[in-house]
C-alpha cells in the first residue's frame, strides 16, 4: 500500500467546497482544514505508487477551487 499526504491551498472562500469535493474521492482516507500557509491537509491511500500519483494528479488536482498543492 502507498500512502501520501497533500497540503492544499484553495482560492479564497473555497475551503469548505474543496474539502467536500476532495473528501468524495475514493483514495482519500482523511481530510482536515488547517490554518497557516495551507488550507487543507489530506491523507491519500492507494494500492501502489502509480495509483497514488494518479489519485493526486487526476483526482485531487482536478477539484475546482484548488490553487496549489504540495505533496508529501
Secondary structure, 3 states (H helix, E strand, C coil): CEEEEEEEEECCCCHHHHHHHHHCCCCEEEEEECCCCCCEEEEEEECCHHHHHHHHHHHHHHCCCEEEEEEC
